[in-house]
Amino acid sequence: MDKNIFPVDMHDRLKSMPEFMGFAVPIHRASTIKFNTVEEFINRRDRLFDGFSYGLYGTPIIRYMEQEIAKIEGGEYCLATPSGLSAVNLPMLALLKSGDHIIIAQNAYGTTREFCKNFLSRIGVRHTLIPADATSIQQSLEPATRLVILESPGSYTMEIQDMQRIAYEAHQHGALISVDNAWGLGLTQLFKFGIDIVCNALSKYASGHSDVCMGSVTVNDRALYERLKTTSFMLGEGVSSDSASLVLRGLQTLEVRLSEHAKRALVIADWLDKQPMVERVICPFRPGDRQHGLFSQYFRGGNGLLSVILKKATDSRVIEMVEGFKMFKIGASWGGTHSLVAPVRGNTFSWLDMRERESWLLRLHIGLESFEALQHDLEEGFATLCAQKIPEPGIAPR
């Protein structure tokens, strides 16, 4: 039979072409992966951790992205997951069994706390909540404690736990500690403080343009990585090569974007602090913030995220203000180029004091639009809240 009737193998054809060297990492879109021998195919599971066995479990660009995230986090092994939430919850699924006990910070991501309460409890895993600004877990440790879940700073109220001390106490007890580092990507390397597992939402500053859903779990221990990867494999989790490409593109500007977001946020935080209807500004990287001392111990810079607790006002007036914003769009998440406002009733957070629970908390993400337009938007909004004309002068220019 004439061999020429068979199509030329793609890889052979690419090898015959002249060398092509672009800056972007090539995107491999694949479900099926070809094998050269029967033995390679039969033993393809051996490639799960270091090679390629099926498109769902990794392609070259996904592996490259995982390596870049591991470097940023200061770890050795990284596993990409479909979302930040899946990243935070994966270690619990991989490491816990019936009869185990975990400790979780009160200000951890709400859906993660719901996961502990509504799912893990059904399979016999108990949990204990610790204060949002906990400095110790000594009183909460039990013989069955296997894992500690922290988030620093928290998503809305932005308390920070004393992670290094808590990690020490956990390790003395034989437990591992996992931290949701969604706030601090590119601003800290938590392994230096004894953290075992660092989880992240790459949907936020890593991608940087609000167009990707992805998470990551980074560790230093090979056996721990293999356990996490095996669990992810059994759950059928995977990410797309195209999404990995978008994250890699975002990482190229991560440092400069974080710097610009933070500069803008500090100016706006100072202005908000002077508004008569503001009870408290929450911005841990701002000198004078309640958490600034602990923040400076763990983080080297800020970003565009801050919260403001309003003084008591009618719901209708607050809603009118928020819905009247033109630049600050109502939405969850953060880390993109666009400014966002996430309005939440203060009584959502039981750990705030009584006065702060009586009104609303607005989480603001300060984007990269015209700063003057952002100034004007906030001035108009707070004028609506105060039912008075726009104050003069406005926010001081940068």
C-alpha positions as CSV (number, residue, x, y, z in Angstrom):
1,M,0.0,0.0,0.0
2,D,1.2,3.4,-0.9
3,K,2.3,5.2,2.4
4,N,1.6,8.6,0.8
5,I,-2.2,8.1,1.2
6,F,-1.8,8.6,5.0
7,P,-1.8,12.2,6.2
8,V,1.6,13.6,7.3
9,D,1.9,13.6,11.1
10,M,1.5,17.2,12.4
11,H,4.6,16.9,14.6
12,D,6.7,15.7,11.7
13,R,5.5,18.6,9.6
14,L,6.2,21.1,12.3
15,K,9.8,19.8,12.7
16,S,10.4,20.3,9.0
17,M,9.5,24.0,9.2
18,P,11.9,26.8,9.8
19,E,12.4,27.8,13.4
20,F,9.8,30.2,14.8
21,M,10.4,32.1,18.0
22,G,7.7,34.3,19.4
23,F,7.3,35.8,22.9
24,A,4.1,34.0,23.8
25,V,4.1,30.4,25.1
26,P,2.4,28.3,22.4
27,I,-1.2,27.2,23.2
28,H,-1.9,23.4,23.0
29,R,-5.6,22.7,22.7
30,A,-6.1,18.9,23.3
31,S,-8.2,16.3,24.9
32,T,-6.6,13.2,23.3
33,I,-2.8,12.9,23.5
34,K,-0.9,10.5,21.2
35,F,1.4,7.8,22.5
36,N,4.2,6.1,20.5
37,T,4.0,2.6,22.0
38,V,1.4,0.3,23.6
39,E,3.5,0.3,26.8
40,E,3.4,4.1,27.0
41,F,-0.4,4.0,26.6
42,I,-1.0,1.3,29.2
43,N,1.2,3.1,31.7
44,R,0.0,6.6,30.9
45,R,-1.1,7.2,34.5
46,D,2.6,7.3,35.4
47,R,2.7,10.7,33.6
48,L,0.1,12.3,35.8
49,F,2.5,14.3,37.9
50,D,5.4,15.1,35.6
51,G,4.3,14.4,32.0
52,F,1.2,14.5,29.9
53,S,-1.5,11.8,29.8
54,Y,-4.7,13.5,28.8
55,G,-5.5,17.1,28.0
56,L,-7.7,17.5,31.1
57,Y,-4.7,16.9,33.3
58,G,-2.3,19.4,31.8
59,T,-0.8,20.7,28.6
60,P,2.6,22.4,28.1
61,I,1.3,25.9,28.6
62,I,-0.6,24.9,31.7
63,R,2.5,23.3,33.2
64,Y,4.5,26.5,32.3
65,M,1.9,28.7,34.0
66,E,1.9,26.5,37.1
67,Q,5.7,26.9,37.3
68,E,5.3,30.7,37.1
69,I,2.7,30.8,39.8
70,A,4.9,28.5,42.0
71,K,7.8,31.0,41.6
72,I,5.6,34.0,42.6
73,E,4.2,32.2,45.6
74,G,7.7,31.0,46.6
75,G,6.8,27.3,46.4
76,E,8.0,24.3,44.5
77,Y,4.9,22.6,43.1
78,C,1.7,24.2,41.8
79,L,-1.6,22.7,40.6
80,A,-4.1,24.8,38.6
81,T,-7.7,24.4,39.4
82,P,-11.0,25.6,37.8
83,S,-11.5,28.4,40.3
84,G,-10.3,30.0,43.5
85,L,-13.0,28.3,45.4
86,S,-11.9,24.9,44.1
87,A,-8.4,25.7,45.1
88,V,-9.3,26.4,48.7
89,N,-11.6,23.4,49.0
90,L,-9.4,20.9,47.3
91,P,-6.9,20.4,50.2
92,M,-9.9,19.6,52.5
93,L,-11.2,16.9,50.1
94,A,-7.7,15.5,49.6
95,L,-6.6,15.4,53.2
96,L,-9.6,14.8,55.5
97,K,-11.7,11.8,56.4
98,S,-14.6,11.1,58.7
99,G,-13.7,11.8,62.3
100,D,-11.2,14.5,61.5
101,H,-11.4,18.1,62.8
102,I,-10.4,21.4,61.2
103,I,-10.0,24.9,62.3
104,I,-11.2,27.8,60.1
105,A,-10.9,31.5,60.4
106,Q,-14.2,33.4,60.9
107,N,-13.5,35.7,58.0
108,A,-12.6,33.0,55.5
109,Y,-14.4,33.0,52.2
110,G,-18.1,32.5,52.9
111,T,-18.6,29.7,50.5
112,T,-15.7,27.8,52.1
113,R,-17.3,28.2,55.5
114,E,-20.6,26.9,54.0
115,F,-18.6,23.9,52.5
116,C,-17.4,23.0,56.0
117,K,-20.9,23.4,57.5
118,N,-23.0,21.8,54.8
119,F,-20.8,19.3,53.1
120,L,-17.9,18.2,55.3
121,S,-20.2,17.8,58.3
122,R,-22.2,15.3,56.3
123,I,-19.2,13.1,55.9
124,G,-18.2,13.3,59.6
125,V,-15.6,16.2,59.5
126,R,-16.1,18.7,62.3
127,H,-14.9,22.3,62.3
128,T,-14.2,25.1,64.8
129,L,-14.3,28.8,63.9
130,I,-11.6,31.1,65.3
131,P,-11.7,34.9,65.4
132,A,-11.1,36.8,62.2
133,D,-7.9,38.3,63.7
134,A,-6.8,35.3,65.7
135,T,-3.3,35.3,67.0
136,S,-3.4,31.7,68.3
137,I,-5.2,28.4,67.8
138,Q,-4.0,26.7,71.0
139,Q,-7.5,26.7,72.6
140,S,-9.1,25.2,69.5
141,L,-6.7,22.4,68.8
142,E,-8.1,18.9,69.3
143,P,-6.5,15.4,69.0
144,A,-8.3,15.0,65.7
145,T,-7.3,18.4,64.3
146,R,-5.7,17.8,60.9
147,L,-5.9,21.1,59.0
148,V,-6.1,24.8,59.7
149,I,-7.8,27.1,57.1
150,L,-6.9,30.8,57.1
151,E,-7.5,33.8,54.9
152,S,-5.4,36.9,55.3
153,P,-6.5,39.6,54.7
154,G,-10.1,38.5,54.6
155,S,-12.2,39.3,51.5
156,Y,-14.4,42.1,53.0
157,T,-13.3,43.0,56.5
158,M,-9.7,42.3,55.8
159,E,-8.5,41.0,59.2
160,I,-5.1,39.3,59.3
161,Q,-4.3,36.3,61.5
162,D,-0.9,35.9,63.0
163,M,-0.1,33.2,60.5
164,Q,3.5,32.4,61.6
165,R,2.5,31.7,65.2
166,I,-0.6,29.7,64.1
167,A,1.5,27.7,61.7
168,Y,4.0,26.9,64.5
169,E,1.2,25.8,66.8
170,A,-0.4,23.7,64.1
171,H,2.9,21.9,63.3
172,Q,3.5,21.2,67.0
173,H,0.2,19.4,67.0
174,G,0.9,17.6,63.7
175,A,-1.6,19.5,61.7
176,L,-1.1,21.3,58.3
177,I,-2.0,24.9,57.6
178,S,-3.6,26.2,54.4
179,V,-4.0,29.9,53.6
180,D,-6.2,31.5,51.0
181,N,-3.9,34.1,49.5
182,A,-6.4,35.6,47.1
183,W,-5.6,39.1,48.4
184,G,-1.9,38.8,48.4
185,L,-0.7,37.3,45.2
186,G,2.6,38.9,44.2
187,L,2.8,40.7,47.6
188,T,4.0,37.9,49.9
189,Q,5.7,34.5,50.0
190,L,3.9,32.7,52.8
191,F,6.1,29.6,52.9
192,K,8.7,31.7,54.6
193,F,6.3,31.8,57.6
194,G,5.7,28.1,57.9
195,I,2.5,27.8,55.7
196,D,2.1,24.3,54.1
197,I,-0.5,25.1,51.4
198,V,-1.0,28.4,49.6
199,C,-4.3,28.7,47.6
200,N,-5.1,31.5,45.2
201,A,-7.8,32.8,42.9
202,L,-6.0,33.4,39.6
203,S,-9.3,35.0,38.4
204,K,-8.2,38.1,40.2
205,Y,-4.9,40.0,39.8
206,A,-3.1,37.1,38.1
207,S,-5.2,37.3,35.0
208,G,-6.0,41.0,35.7
209,H,-8.8,41.5,33.2
210,S,-11.9,39.9,34.7
211,D,-12.1,37.3,31.9
212,V,-10.8,34.1,33.5
213,C,-12.0,31.7,36.2
214,M,-9.1,29.7,37.6
215,G,-7.3,28.9,40.9
216,S,-4.1,27.4,42.1
217,V,-2.7,25.4,44.9
218,T,1.0,25.7,45.7
219,V,3.1,23.5,48.0
220,N,6.7,22.6,48.8
221,D,6.2,19.0,49.6
222,R,6.2,16.5,46.7
223,A,4.1,13.9,48.5
224,L,1.5,16.5,49.4
225,Y,1.5,17.7,45.8
226,E,0.9,14.2,44.5
227,R,-2.0,13.7,46.9
228,L,-3.6,17.0,45.8
229,K,-3.1,16.2,42.1
230,T,-4.5,12.7,42.5
231,T,-7.6,14.0,44.2
232,S,-8.0,16.6,41.4
233,F,-7.6,13.9,38.9
234,M,-10.3,11.8,40.5
235,L,-12.6,14.8,40.6
236,G,-12.1,15.4,36.9
237,E,-10.8,18.9,37.4
238,G,-8.9,20.7,34.7
239,V,-8.3,24.1,33.2
240,S,-8.1,25.2,29.6
241,S,-4.9,26.1,27.7
242,D,-6.5,29.3,26.5
243,S,-7.3,30.4,30.0
244,A,-3.7,29.6,31.0
245,S,-2.5,31.8,28.2
246,L,-4.6,34.7,29.5
247,V,-3.1,34.2,33.0
248,L,0.4,34.2,31.7
249,R,-0.2,37.4,29.8
250,G,-1.6,39.0,33.0
251,L,1.4,37.9,35.0
252,Q,3.7,40.0,32.8
253,T,2.2,43.2,34.1
254,L,1.3,42.0,37.6
255,E,3.9,44.1,39.5
256,V,3.2,47.4,37.7
257,R,-0.6,46.9,37.9
258,L,-0.5,46.2,41.7
259,S,1.6,49.3,42.2
260,E,-0.8,51.5,40.3
261,H,-3.9,50.0,41.9
262,A,-2.3,50.6,45.3
263,K,-1.3,54.2,44.7
264,R,-4.9,55.0,43.7
265,A,-6.4,53.1,46.6
266,L,-4.3,55.0,49.1
267,V,-5.4,58.4,47.8
268,I,-9.1,57.3,47.8
269,A,-8.8,55.8,51.3
270,D,-7.5,59.1,52.6
271,W,-10.4,60.9,51.0
272,L,-13.0,58.5,52.3
273,D,-11.6,58.8,55.8
274,K,-12.7,62.4,55.8
275,Q,-16.3,61.9,54.7
276,P,-18.9,62.5,57.4
277,M,-20.9,59.4,56.5
278,V,-17.9,57.0,56.9
279,E,-17.6,55.1,60.1
280,R,-14.3,53.4,59.2
281,V,-12.1,52.8,56.2
282,I,-10.5,49.3,56.0
283,C,-7.3,49.3,54.1
284,P,-4.6,47.2,55.8
285,F,-1.7,48.6,53.7
286,R,-2.5,52.1,54.8
287,P,-0.5,53.4,57.8
288,G,-2.8,53.8,60.7
289,D,-5.1,50.9,59.8
290,R,-5.9,48.5,62.6
291,Q,-4.2,45.7,60.8
292,H,-1.3,47.6,59.4
293,G,1.3,46.3,61.9
294,L,0.5,42.7,61.2
295,F,0.1,43.4,57.5
296,S,3.7,44.9,57.3
297,Q,5.0,41.7,58.9
298,Y,3.6,39.5,56.1
299,F,3.1,41.7,53.0
300,R,5.4,44.0,51.1
301,G,2.8,46.2,49.3
302,G,-0.9,46.8,48.6
303,N,-3.4,46.6,45.8
304,G,-6.6,48.2,44.8
305,L,-8.9,46.6,47.3
306,L,-10.4,48.5,50.3
307,S,-13.6,48.5,52.3
308,V,-15.6,51.3,53.8
309,I,-18.1,50.9,56.7
310,L,-20.8,53.6,56.4
311,K,-22.5,55.3,59.3
312,K,-26.1,54.3,59.9
313,A,-28.2,55.4,57.0
314,T,-31.5,54.3,55.4
315,D,-31.2,51.3,53.0
316,S,-32.9,53.4,50.3
317,R,-30.3,56.1,50.5
318,V,-27.4,53.6,50.4
319,I,-28.9,51.7,47.5
320,E,-29.5,55.0,45.6
321,M,-25.9,55.9,46.1
322,V,-24.5,52.5,44.9
323,E,-26.9,52.2,41.9
324,G,-26.0,55.8,40.9
325,F,-22.3,55.1,40.5
326,K,-21.2,55.3,36.9
327,M,-17.6,54.1,37.1
328,F,-17.9,51.7,40.1
329,K,-20.0,48.8,38.7
330,I,-21.8,46.5,41.1
331,G,-20.0,43.1,41.1
332,A,-18.1,40.5,43.0
333,S,-14.4,39.6,42.8
334,W,-11.7,42.1,42.1
335,G,-8.3,42.5,40.4
336,G,-9.4,43.6,36.9
337,T,-8.9,47.0,35.3
338,H,-12.4,48.0,36.0
339,S,-13.6,49.6,39.3
340,L,-16.1,47.6,41.4
341,V,-18.4,48.1,44.4
342,A,-19.7,45.1,46.4
343,P,-22.4,46.3,48.8
344,V,-23.0,44.1,51.9
345,R,-25.1,44.7,55.0
346,G,-22.9,45.2,58.1
347,N,-24.8,42.5,60.0
348,T,-23.4,39.9,57.6
349,F,-20.2,40.0,59.6
350,S,-21.0,38.9,63.2
351,W,-17.4,39.7,64.3
352,L,-17.8,43.5,63.7
353,D,-18.8,45.6,66.6
354,M,-22.5,46.5,67.1
355,R,-22.2,50.0,65.7
356,E,-20.5,48.8,62.5
357,R,-23.2,46.1,62.0
358,E,-26.0,48.7,61.9
359,S,-25.2,50.0,58.4
360,W,-23.6,48.9,55.2
361,L,-20.1,47.8,54.2
362,L,-19.0,48.8,50.7
363,R,-16.0,46.9,49.3
364,L,-14.3,49.0,46.6
365,H,-11.9,47.8,44.0
366,I,-10.0,50.8,42.5
367,G,-9.5,50.2,38.8
368,L,-7.3,51.7,36.2
369,E,-9.9,54.0,34.5
370,S,-9.4,57.8,34.4
371,F,-8.6,58.7,38.0
372,E,-10.5,62.0,37.7
373,A,-13.6,60.1,36.6
374,L,-13.3,57.8,39.7
375,Q,-12.9,60.9,41.9
376,H,-16.1,62.5,40.5
377,D,-18.0,59.3,40.8
378,L,-17.3,58.9,44.5
379,E,-17.9,62.6,45.1
380,E,-21.4,62.4,43.5
381,G,-22.1,59.2,45.3
382,F,-21.3,60.5,48.8
383,A,-23.2,63.7,48.0
384,T,-26.2,61.5,47.3
385,L,-25.7,59.7,50.6
386,C,-25.4,63.0,52.5
387,A,-28.2,64.6,50.5
388,Q,-26.1,67.6,49.8
389,K,-24.1,69.2,46.9
390,I,-20.8,67.7,45.8
391,P,-18.2,68.9,48.4
392,E,-15.4,71.2,47.3
393,P,-12.6,70.7,46.9
394,G,-12.7,67.1,45.7
395,I,-10.2,64.3,46.2
396,A,-6.6,65.7,46.1
397,P,-4.9,64.8,42.9
398,R,-2.2,62.2,42.9
